[in-house]
Amino acid sequence: MNEALTLIELVGPHRGAMLRVAKMVQARKRGGTS
């Protein structure tokens, strides 16, 4: 968990990129190919 928080802090300025990655990860978890 601590490592994840650190990553979030480091990627702070790149929130947009993180959001895009998060959406892709969620889509993969759901199994959606869209």
Secondary structure as UniProt FT lines:
FT   HELIX           2..10
FT   HELIX           12..14
FT   HELIX           15..30
//
